[in-house]
Amino acid sequence: MTSGDLIVFPHAHAHNMSSHRGADPTPIGMLISDATADDVARVSHGGGGQKSRFICGYLQCDQRFGPLIGALPTMMVLRSENRYTSVETISADRSGPSMVGEGTDGWLSTTLDYAIREATTEAPGNATMLERLTELIFVEILRQYMRLLPEGEAGWLAGLNDPYVGRALRLMHEEPARDWTVEALSRETAISRSALAQRFTDLIGESPMRYLASWRIELAKGMLREGHFGIPEIGERVGYESEAAFNRAFKRITGSPPATWRKIKVAAG
């Protein structure tokens, strides 16, 4: 690592840090285990060498749908230098750096500088600014990572990158309650029904309709957690014509009907 590097752990893996190769590693979780989500933990560790400062944080998403996070590598390192950025990906099976030009304005490097400034100074609106800046940075890292995907790569991000499958995914995410069929999706994406079905399955790993069912149930889970709607209304909002159909689909995917699932989650806090 050098000054200005940004490291992302998409899967929240526990990790160690050390001052140099061969030094005794320090489990970071052990140092900050007493901090709460609302606290800013300030940790001082080690000594005797040159001081290094790290700013750590997390980005939380309300949706707990797995494909996006599951498609990401173990670790992503963003390096900025001379108005260019590179995203180095590190996974269990491979790693590979790539330099991507930012253009003349270097907005991502500037955004990182702003985020560091907001995290290290006290001013009105710090929390709001940091939320927005970290979201922007994370989205841009995803965009750069998508550009690195090799030809023939499969997975959710590769599907999103595909002009036809990506369009189908966006349609299902924007209008999950619509009475979608593969035929309707193929018309909207300007590709044949059979070609879309094959392309979608090859990239995403399941059929469009199976994916849609999973997405609908994921949305339903969020509404069940919030507790603002009754079960019949939730089923209707995510695209099921009857409560019975919603119950069957929910149980098929989660293993329990929505009423039971809600009780378990409420009891668990």
ChimeraX attribute file (.defattr): number of C-alpha atoms within 10 A of each C-alpha:
attribute: neighborCount
match mode: 1-to-1
recipient: residues
	/A:1	9
	/A:2	8
	/A:3	10
	/A:4	15
	/A:5	14
	/A:6	18
	/A:7	16
	/A:8	20
	/A:9	15
	/A:10	17
	/A:11	12
	/A:12	10
	/A:13	10
	/A:14	10
	/A:15	11
	/A:16	12
	/A:17	12
	/A:18	13
	/A:19	15
	/A:20	8
	/A:21	8
	/A:22	7
	/A:23	9
	/A:24	11
	/A:25	13
	/A:26	15
	/A:27	13
	/A:28	14
	/A:29	12
	/A:30	10
	/A:31	14
	/A:32	13
	/A:33	9
	/A:34	10
	/A:35	12
	/A:36	9
	/A:37	9
	/A:38	6
	/A:39	8
	/A:40	12
	/A:41	14
	/A:42	9
	/A:43	10
	/A:44	9
	/A:45	7
	/A:46	9
	/A:47	7
	/A:48	5
	/A:49	7
	/A:50	6
	/A:51	10
	/A:52	8
	/A:53	8
	/A:54	11
	/A:55	10
	/A:56	11
	/A:57	12
	/A:58	12
	/A:59	10
	/A:60	9
	/A:61	8
	/A:62	6
	/A:63	10
	/A:64	13
	/A:65	14
	/A:66	11
	/A:67	12
	/A:68	14
	/A:69	14
	/A:70	14
	/A:71	15
	/A:72	21
	/A:73	20
	/A:74	20
	/A:75	18
	/A:76	22
	/A:77	18
	/A:78	19
	/A:79	20
	/A:80	22
	/A:81	11
	/A:82	10
	/A:83	16
	/A:84	18
	/A:85	21
	/A:86	19
	/A:87	22
	/A:88	19
	/A:89	21
	/A:90	16
	/A:91	12
	/A:92	8
	/A:93	7
	/A:94	9
	/A:95	13
	/A:96	10
	/A:97	16
	/A:98	14
	/A:99	14
	/A:100	15
	/A:101	13
	/A:102	16
	/A:103	9
	/A:104	9
	/A:105	10
	/A:106	16
	/A:107	13
	/A:108	19
	/A:109	21
	/A:110	13
	/A:111	15
	/A:112	19
	/A:113	13
	/A:114	14
	/A:115	20
	/A:116	16
	/A:117	13
	/A:118	19
	/A:119	18
	/A:120	10
	/A:121	9
	/A:122	10
	/A:123	9
	/A:124	9
	/A:125	9
	/A:126	15
	/A:127	13
	/A:128	10
	/A:129	14
	/A:130	18
	/A:131	14
	/A:132	11
	/A:133	19
	/A:134	17
	/A:135	14
	/A:136	15
	/A:137	18
	/A:138	13
	/A:139	12
	/A:140	13
	/A:141	20
	/A:142	17
	/A:143	13
	/A:144	19
	/A:145	21
	/A:146	15
	/A:147	13
	/A:148	17
	/A:149	14
	/A:150	9
	/A:151	7
	/A:152	9
	/A:153	12
	/A:154	17
	/A:155	21
	/A:156	23
	/A:157	23
	/A:158	20
	/A:159	23
	/A:160	19
	/A:161	16
	/A:162	16
	/A:163	10
	/A:164	20
	/A:165	27
	/A:166	17
	/A:167	19
	/A:168	23
	/A:169	20
	/A:170	12
	/A:171	16
	/A:172	21
	/A:173	14
	/A:174	10
	/A:175	13
	/A:176	18
	/A:177	17
	/A:178	13
	/A:179	11
	/A:180	16
	/A:181	13
	/A:182	17
	/A:183	15
	/A:184	12
	/A:185	23
	/A:186	20
	/A:187	13
	/A:188	13
	/A:189	18
	/A:190	11
	/A:191	15
	/A:192	13
	/A:193	17
	/A:194	12
	/A:195	12
	/A:196	23
	/A:197	20
	/A:198	15
	/A:199	18
	/A:200	25
	/A:201	19
	/A:202	16
	/A:203	20
	/A:204	21
	/A:205	15
	/A:206	14
	/A:207	17
	/A:208	24
	/A:209	14
	/A:210	11
	/A:211	16
	/A:212	20
	/A:213	17
	/A:214	17
	/A:215	18
	/A:216	25
	/A:217	23
	/A:218	20
	/A:219	19
	/A:220	23
	/A:221	21
	/A:222	14
	/A:223	20
	/A:224	21
	/A:225	15
	/A:226	11
	/A:227	12
	/A:228	10
	/A:229	13
	/A:230	11
	/A:231	19
	/A:232	15
	/A:233	15
	/A:234	23
	/A:235	27
	/A:236	16
	/A:237	18
	/A:238	21
	/A:239	21
	/A:240	20
	/A:241	14
	/A:242	12
	/A:243	15
	/A:244	13
	/A:245	13
	/A:246	24
	/A:247	18
	/A:248	14
	/A:249	21
	/A:250	23
	/A:251	15
	/A:252	11
	/A:253	13
	/A:254	14
	/A:255	12
	/A:256	15
	/A:257	17
	/A:258	23
	/A:259	12
	/A:260	12
	/A:261	17
	/A:262	19
	/A:263	13
	/A:264	11
	/A:265	12
	/A:266	13
	/A:267	7
	/A:268	7
	/A:269	7
